[in-house]
């Protein structure tokens, strides 16, 4: 990881736990859309399958635990009513007696969450229930919801990290969110975001929300870092920071802008 962001975050653990309808804690992270909300038990890693997907926009969850890796597949259904999820045992065609996988489904042809082999309950990797019916995936915390950019992997971070999750792209590219931040004591000014060895190469605003692009050298390669001040509410901001090799500036910028444009408060 480039040292510029290493100073801002560490990588891997704590987000959410257990079933139920309790309010999310500040460290909890959920994926929502297509009629479901899936609160994730850390540590976690979620990948959008893209062309490898058995259905459009499916997502696979990997949860490393003390007893080995646990997996779940989220597959958007034909309907997205957002009703309660029903647990059922899906028999594997042509398998032995008792072979199958546990699945949670919203309606007969709704979005499903299929657990991996040797798993019996969703509580092993988080909790699931009815959610937003938009036909797209979002990432949400206790405070906000943002769109999940395609081609970016969602991973948990360690306790104490300012961002409860980060997004990982190709060649070490990454995006993190800090906040909500309120007032001058919490919110850094743009000059305070410029690290040693960095120079400002561009700046502007996106729908009134300021941003700046920095450039620096890492391992003999030119990198770009972009900071967006995403307005969440009155005097409240979420800083969206992305960084990538300079050759991937356009991809990183598009993902950051997708996040900022979709930022909405849940409080």
VOGUDREN-959232 format. One record per atom (N, C-alpha, C): residue in three letters; x, y, z. Coordinates in steps of 0.02 Angstrom, whole numbers, plus 50000, padded with zeros to 5 digits. Layout:
! VOGUDREN-959232
ALAXYZ/...
END
This chain:
! VOGUDREN-959232
UNK500424994050000/UNK500005000050000/UNK500445006250000/UNK500315011149957/UNK500705017249958/UNK500675020550027/UNK501235023550048/UNK501285026250116/UNK500805032050127/UNK500585035550074/UNK500145041250084/UNK499505039150118/UNK499195033750095/UNK498585031450127/UNK498715026950186/UNK499305024050189/UNK499465019750246/UNK499425023650310/UNK499555030050306/UNK499515034250366/UNK498795035650386/UNK498325034450340/UNK497625035850353/UNK497225029750374/UNK497455023750353/UNK497075017850369/UNK497495011650373/UNK497225006550406/UNK497535000050411/UNK497044995350377/UNK497244989050364/UNK496794984750327/UNK496564978750367/UNK495954977150367/UNK495614970650381/UNK495104969950435/UNK494714971250478/UNK494244967850523/UNK493624971750546/UNK493264970650590/UNK492684973450627/UNK492194977550587/UNK491594975050578/UNK491084979150545/UNK490404977850575/UNK490134971650571/UNK489484970750599/UNK489384963650621/UNK488884962450663/UNK488804955650689/UNK488074954050701/UNK487934947550690/UNK487324944650714/UNK486684946850682/UNK486154942750688/UNK485504944250661/UNK485134949250705/UNK484554951350681/UNK484134955650720/UNK484044962450687/UNK483644966750719/UNK483484973250690/UNK483764978950731/UNK484284977550771/UNK484594982850809/UNK484914987850762/UNK484994994050788/UNK485314999150747/UNK486034997250733/UNK486274999050674/UNK486964997750657/UNK487425001950699/UNK487994999050719/UNK488505002850755/UNK488915006850704/UNK489335011250730/UNK489745015450685/UNK490225011350643/UNK490405005250666/UNK490875001050630/UNK490534996150583/UNK489874995750584/UNK489524990950543/UNK489474993350471/UNK489504988450426/UNK489444989650354/UNK488934984850326/UNK488524987150280/UNK488024982950247/UNK488034984250172/UNK487824979250136/UNK487704979850064/UNK486944979450054/UNK486664983950016/UNK485934984050007/UNK485754985349935/UNK485154983049917/UNK484894983849849/UNK484514977649828/UNK484144978149774/UNK483764972549747/UNK483304969449799/UNK483074973549847/UNK482584971149896/UNK482874968249959/UNK483534968249967/UNK483834965350028/UNK484354970050058/UNK484474969150122/UNK485044972350157/UNK485424966850192/UNK486074966650181/UNK486504961450210/UNK487044964950252/UNK486954964650319/UNK487454967450364/UNK488024962350371/UNK488634964650366/UNK489204960250358/UNK489594959350423/UNK489774953250436/UNK490194951550494/UNK490924951750472/UNK491314956050504/UNK492014956750485/UNK492434951050515/UNK493004949550483/UNK493254952450421/UNK492884949850360/UNK492824953950309/UNK492464951950249/UNK492794954750187/UNK492634951450131/UNK492854953750065/UNK492294952050017/UNK492054956949979/UNK491504955949933/UNK491714957949862/UNK491574953549815/UNK491744954749745/UNK491114954649702/UNK491064959449657/UNK490544959249606/UNK490804954949549/UNK490424949949529/UNK490674944849484/UNK490734947049411/UNK490354952049392/UNK490414954349323/UNK490214948949273/UNK490644947949223/UNK490494943149170/UNK490494935949196/UNK490804934749254/UNK490814928049282/UNK490164926349320/UNK489724931249326/UNK489124930449366/UNK488614925749334/UNK488314921249376/UNK487784916849350/UNK487154920849333/UNK487064926549365/UNK486514931149349/UNK486814938149350/UNK486464942949320/UNK486714949749317/UNK486834952649386/UNK487414955549397/UNK487594959449457/UNK487614955249521/UNK487784948849515/UNK487854944649575/UNK488484946649613/UNK488484945349678/UNK489044947149722/UNK489224941049764/UNK489874939849772/UNK490104934349814/UNK490454937149876/UNK490294934349934/UNK490584936349998/UNK491084931050021/UNK491664933250043/UNK492144928750074/UNK492264931250144/UNK492194926650193/UNK492264928350263/UNK492764923550295/UNK493394925750303/UNK493884921350335/UNK493754921050410/UNK493684915050435/UNK493554914050506/UNK494024909150537/UNK493924907750602/UNK494364903250637/UNK494324896050612/UNK493784894350579/UNK493694887550553/UNK493724887350477/UNK494054892150447/UNK494124892150375/UNK493684897250341/UNK493754897650276/UNK493394902550236/UNK492654900750230/UNK492224905850239/UNK491504904950229/UNK491284909550173/UNK490824907150132/UNK490614910850072/UNK489854911550069/UNK489644916550033/UNK488934917450018/UNK488874920849951/UNK488354919149914/UNK488224922049848/UNK487574925949851/UNK487604932449834/UNK487004936649829/UNK486824937249755/UNK486234934749738/UNK486024934749668/UNK485374938649660/UNK485384944249625/UNK484764948049614/UNK484224943749581/UNK483604944549604/UNK483054940649576/UNK482684944449522/UNK482194941149495/UNK481774944249443/UNK481314949549473/UNK481144948649537/UNK480734953549572/UNK481124956349631/UNK480964962449650/UNK481324965649706/UNK480814968849753/UNK480354964849778/UNK479814967349820/UNK480054969949887/UNK480634967349911/UNK480894969649975/UNK480544966650035/UNK480204960850026/UNK479864957650081/UNK480334953450124/UNK480064950150175/UNK480474946050220/UNK480814940350182/UNK481384938250207/UNK481754932850176/UNK481554926150206/UNK481454921150163/UNK481274914450185/UNK481874909850177/UNK482014906050229/UNK482574901350227/UNK482344894650201/UNK482714891950152/UNK482534885450124/UNK483164881550104/UNK483104874950102/UNK483664870650085/UNK483614868750012/UNK484114870549973/UNK484114869149901/UNK484524862849888/UNK484184857549864/UNK484524851249850/UNK484954851949787/UNK485564849249791/UNK486014849449734/UNK485794844049683/UNK485624846049621/UNK485414841049571/UNK485954835749560/UNK485744829449563/UNK486204823949552/UNK486654822349610/UNK486574825949666/UNK487004824749724/UNK486744819149767/UNK487124817649819/UNK486924812549867/UNK486364815049911/UNK486034810549945/UNK485494812349991/UNK485764817250043/UNK485424822750052/UNK485644827750100/UNK486114832950073/UNK486344832050011/UNK486784837049980/UNK486374843149960/UNK486604848849978/UNK486254854949959/UNK486544861049995/UNK486234866649983/UNK486464872950012/UNK485874876850041/UNK485984880150097/UNK485454884350126/UNK485414890950090/UNK484804892950075/UNK484684899150037/UNK484154903350071/UNK484254909850072/UNK483754914650096/UNK483504918350034/UNK482844918650027/UNK482564921649966/UNK481974926149983/UNK481934931549945/UNK481374936149951/UNK480854934449898/UNK480354930449917/UNK479844928349869/UNK480094922549827/UNK479654919949785/UNK479824914049745/UNK480354915449692/UNK480384921549666/UNK480884923149615/UNK481244929649633/UNK481304930849699/UNK481644936949722/UNK482384935849732/UNK482724940949755/UNK483434940749768/UNK483594935349820/UNK484144931749810/UNK484324926249854/UNK485024927149883/UNK485114924249942/UNK485774923849974/UNK485894916449986/UNK486364913549950/UNK486514906349955/UNK487164905449994/UNK487124901550048/UNK487704900450091/UNK488154895050062/UNK488784895450078/UNK489264890650054/UNK489194883850088/UNK489564878950061/UNK489544872250089/UNK489744872350163/UNK489444867850201/UNK489584867150273/UNK489334873050315/UNK488944877550285/UNK488634883050323/UNK487884881550332/UNK487624883550390/UNK486924882150405/UNK486504888350417/UNK486834893950432/UNK486434899950448/UNK486814906250428/UNK486444911250407/UNK486734917550384/UNK487104921150440/UNK486934919650503/UNK487254922950559/UNK488004921350563/UNK488224916350526/UNK488934914650525/UNK489344920050487/UNK489004923950446/UNK489354929050407/UNK489024935950413/UNK488474936550450/UNK488144942950458/UNK487404942150473/UNK487004946650448/UNK486274946250455/UNK485954949150393/UNK485354946750377/UNK485024948750314/UNK484284950050326/UNK484014954650287/UNK483304956150291/UNK483094960250231/UNK482474962650233/UNK482204966650178/UNK482604973050171/UNK482644975550111/UNK483034981650099/UNK482774985750041/UNK483144990650019/UNK482934995049964/UNK482804991049900/UNK482334993349861/UNK482144989649801/UNK482484992149738/UNK482944996949745/UNK483324999249686/UNK483704993449655/UNK483724993149588/UNK484074987749554/UNK484814989549545/UNK485144990449601/UNK485854991949604/UNK486094990649675/UNK486744989849683/UNK487034988649749/UNK487294995049779/UNK487154995949844/UNK487425001549882/UNK487804998849942/UNK488245003049969/UNK488595001650031/UNK488325006450083/UNK488175003950142/UNK487915008450193/UNK488235007150261/UNK488285012550300/UNK488505012250369/UNK487915014850411/UNK488045015950475/UNK487515018650517/UNK487335025750497/UNK487795029250464/UNK487695036350450/UNK487515037950378/UNK487735033950330/UNK487635035850260/UNK487585029750214/UNK487365031150153/UNK487335026050100/UNK487655028950037/UNK488045024850002/UNK488345026949938/UNK488285021349888/UNK488305023149824/UNK488305018149771/UNK488965014249774/UNK488935007849757/UNK489525003649754/UNK489775003549682/UNK490325006849667/UNK490575006949598/UNK490764999949574/UNK490614998449512/UNK490794991949484/UNK491554991449477/UNK491784985249479/UNK492494983649471/UNK492914985649531/UNK492594987149588/UNK492964988749649/UNK492744983749703/UNK493224980549734/UNK493104975549787/UNK492994979049854/UNK492494976849891/UNK492334979649956/UNK492654975350011/UNK493054978450055/UNK493384974750108/UNK493314978550174/UNK493354974750229/UNK493314977750295/UNK493984980650315/UNK493984984750366/UNK494594987650393/UNK494654986050467/UNK495224987350496/UNK495344985650566/UNK494984990450613/UNK494814988150673/UNK494524992650723/UNK494984998650735/UNK494685004450744/UNK495075010450755/UNK495245014250692/UNK495145011050633/UNK495265014450570/UNK494705019450557/UNK494875025050528/UNK494375030350518/UNK493825028250470/UNK493985023950423/UNK493485021550376/UNK493305014350393/UNK492655012650400/UNK492475005750417/UNK492545000850360/UNK492675003450300/UNK492784999150242/UNK493225002850192/UNK493474999150144/UNK493835002250088/UNK493664998450025/UNK493785001749969/UNK493674998749903/UNK494344997749869/UNK494454991849842/UNK495094990149812/UNK494994989049737/UNK495414992449697/UNK495404991749625/UNK496004987749602/UNK496184988549539/UNK496764984949511/UNK497404988749524/UNK497954985049527/UNK498624987949534/UNK498704992249596/UNK498364990349650/UNK498434993849713/UNK497994999949721/UNK497575001549671/UNK497115007149678/UNK496635006049736/UNK496455011349771/UNK495995010549827/UNK495615017049840/UNK495035016249874/UNK494615021849893/UNK494405020849965/UNK494425026250004/UNK494185025950073/UNK493735031950087/UNK493295031150136/UNK492855036550157/UNK492985038050231/UNK493045044450248/UNK493135046450317/UNK492565050950338/UNK492265049350395/UNK491715053450420/UNK491115049350439/UNK490585052850458/UNK490475060050450/UNK490935064250495/UNK491165069850468/UNK491585074650503/UNK491195081150508/UNK491215084250567/UNK490815090350578/UNK491225095550615/UNK491215101450587/UNK491555107050621/UNK492305107150608/UNK492615112750624/UNK493315113850609/UNK493775109250648/UNK493565106850706/UNK493985102450746/UNK494055095550714/UNK493545093350677/UNK493565086750646/UNK493765086950573/UNK493575092350539/UNK493645092550466/UNK494305095850445/UNK494755092050413/UNK495375095050390/UNK495255099750331/UNK495665104950326/UNK495635109450269/UNK495995106250211/UNK495865108550148/UNK496225105650091/UNK496985105650099/UNK497305111050122/UNK498035110850130/UNK498265105450178/UNK497845103850228/UNK498045098650276/UNK498025091650245/UNK497705090950187/UNK497675084450154/UNK498255083250106/UNK498665088350097/UNK499245087650053/UNK499835084950093/UNK500045078850076/UNK500575075550113/UNK501265077450087/UNK501775075150123/UNK502465076450103/UNK502595073350034/UNK502905077149990/UNK503055074649923/UNK502495075049874/UNK501915077649895/UNK501335078249851/UNK501285085349824/UNK501035085949763/UNK500895092549734/UNK500185092549706/UNK499855098349710/UNK499185099049683/UNK499235099949607/UNK498905095649569/UNK498925096149496/UNK498255098449466/UNK497725098149506/UNK497075100349481/UNK496605101049541/UNK496095105149533/UNK495585105949585/UNK494965109049554/UNK494405108149589/UNK493775110849564/UNK493205109049610/UNK492605108649582/UNK492025106549622/UNK491575102249580/UNK491225097849613/UNK490735093349582/UNK490065094849613/UNK489635098249576/UNK488975100349602/UNK489055104149668/UNK489565108549670/UNK489675112649729/UNK490085109349783/UNK490315103249773/UNK490715099649822/UNK491435099549799/UNK491875102649837/UNK492555103849814/UNK492965097349812/UNK493455097349767/UNK493925091749761/UNK494605094349740/UNK495115090349752/UNK495775092049725/UNK496145085549708/UNK496575086149658/UNK496975080449634/UNK497705081749651/UNK498025076749682/UNK498725077149700/UNK499125072149660/UNK499775073649653/UNK500235069049618/UNK500845067849662/UNK501095061649660/UNK501695060049699/UNK502015053849669/UNK502605052249693/UNK502985046549669/UNK502955040949721/UNK502865034849696/UNK502855029049741/UNK503195023249705/UNK503735020649734/UNK504115015149704/UNK504305016649632/UNK504515022849619/UNK504745024749553/UNK504195025849502/UNK503565025949526/UNK502995026749481/UNK502585032849502/UNK502295036249453/UNK501865042049468/UNK501165039749488/UNK500935042249545/UNK500265040749570/UNK499865047149575/UNK499205046349574/UNK498745051849585/UNK498285050249644/UNK498145055449682/UNK497685054849739/UNK497165060349734/UNK496535058449744/UNK495985063249737/UNK495595063549802/UNK495475069649827/UNK495075070749887/UNK494425074349868/UNK493865071549887/UNK493205074849878/UNK492915076449946/UNK492635082449953/UNK492255084150012/UNK491515082949996/UNK491255077150017/UNK490555075550004/UNK490105078150059/UNK489645082450041/UNK489195085550090/UNK488655080650110/UNK488625079150175/UNK488125074450201/UNK487535078050234/UNK487665083750263/UNK487145087650297/UNK487425094350317/UNK487075098050358/UNK487295104650379/UNK487965104150415/UNK488465107250387/UNK489145107350415/UNK489425100350426/UNK489175095450390/UNK489395088550398/UNK489645085850331/UNK490245082950332/UNK490575080850271/UNK490855073750278/UNK490855070150223/UNK491225063850217/UNK491775065050166/UNK492395063850184/UNK492945064750137/UNK493055058150100/UNK492985058350035/UNK493085052549992/UNK493785053249961/UNK494225048649976/UNK494915048849952/UNK495055042749909/UNK495285043949848/UNK495475038549803/UNK496195039449782/UNK496545033949770/UNK497225034449743/UNK497355028549697/UNK497775029849647/UNK497915024749596/UNK498525026949557/UNK498835022249521/UNK499365024249474/UNK499075029349425/UNK499495033949403/UNK499255039349360/UNK498895036849298/UNK499105030949273/UNK498785028149214/UNK498065026149226/UNK497855025649290/UNK497165023749307/UNK496785029549337/UNK497005035649323/UNK496675041549352/UNK495945041949333/UNK495785040749270/UNK495085041349246/UNK494635036349282/UNK494865030149289/UNK494475024949323/UNK494355026649396/UNK494885029049430/UNK494825030949501/UNK494375036949509/UNK494445041949465/UNK494025047949469/UNK493295046249459/UNK493145042049410/UNK492445040149398/UNK492135036749459/UNK492515032349491/UNK492255028949551/UNK492135033849608/UNK492605038449619/UNK492525043449672/UNK491915047749660/UNK491825049949598/UNK491255054149581/UNK490595050449589/UNK490595043949572/UNK489995039849582/UNK489795039749655/UNK490285039049698/UNK490165038849770/UNK489905045549796/UNK490245050949777/UNK490045057649801/UNK489345059449778/UNK489195058149715/UNK488535059949688/UNK487975056049723/UNK488125050049747/UNK487595045849777/UNK487565046349852/UNK488025050049883/UNK488065050549956/UNK487415053149985/UNK487105049350031/UNK486485051450063/UNK486495049550137/UNK486185053650177/UNK486185052650250/UNK485665047550270/UNK485835043550321/UNK485365038650349/UNK485155040650419/UNK485315046750438/UNK485135049250505/UNK484645054950500/
END
